[in-house]
Amino acid sequence: MKILIFFGAPGAGKGTQAKKLSEKFNLRHVSTGDLLRLQIERKTELGLKAKLFMDKGDLVPDDVMIGMVKNTINQTKDVKGIILDGFPRTLHQAEELDIVLAKNNHCISNVLFINVNKQEIIDRLQKRAEIENRKDDSDISIVENRISVYNQKTAPVVGYYEQQNKLKRIEGVGEIDDIFERIQNTLCLI
Ligand code: AMP
């Protein structure tokens, strides 16, 4: 089973592109943000706890996220692969992911880093706030916090995958279909 990671700042387009790729190649799209929002909608204990962090633009604690992804991977069978969108977001999550995958006889095929500049990110998140009514996209101070959390805690994960020769970079600015083309040319999925 192929394991692909879509990596990048909030608003880089990970979700949009992961959805398109998963539909085209019959992969399972696992968005940890979507999984958390589902828990919030269902008002579960995990959801209520996670909401406190998400509303501020902070990361949900590693133990919660690692548990969630572990369960998802253990339960996923009979698909060609998984696209992880929004996980890992810390070095600890990246290390734990390698351990879970090794236990299941899987490994990461590629990590796709979608590069987008800061102003474009802010513009996109403001647009998304109107369309999806996401609290964490709507307030500029929360958006700034998410970008700073990304720079401090998530960006160092790039080096982790670079050392493993798994990182592929693409430019994430442009038309959605052009970016999709770039992704397909970069990741050989056929
Ligand atoms: P996303 O939809 O990927 O932008 O995620 C929305 C929010 O969910 C993030 O700002 C975090 O608060 C939380 N979240 C999603 N994935 C993770 C993760 N891997 N680690 C910690 N928090 C996460």
Residues whose N, C-alpha, C, O or C-beta is under 5 A from the ligand:
A	BS01	AMP	P10 T32 G33 D34 L36 F53 M54 G57 D58 L59 V60 M65 G86 F87 P88 R89
